[in-house]
Amino acid sequence: MHEKAYRSVIKTVSWRTLGTLDTVLISYIITGSFAMAASIGSIELVTKMILY
């Protein structure tokens, strides 16, 4: 069974959102700084898109 293109897009976006939020949360716990955690999450999001 083939999945529809929009379903693939929604799954991809939701998975990336969850992954980035996880990275931000862990970064915040480690650094104690929301600004640093957001920076790390942003860098992670961009680098994973480029590497993929």
Secondary structure, 3 states (H helix, E strand, C coil): CCCCHHHHHHHHHHHHHHHHHHHHHHHHHHHCCHHHHHHHHHHHHHHHHHHC
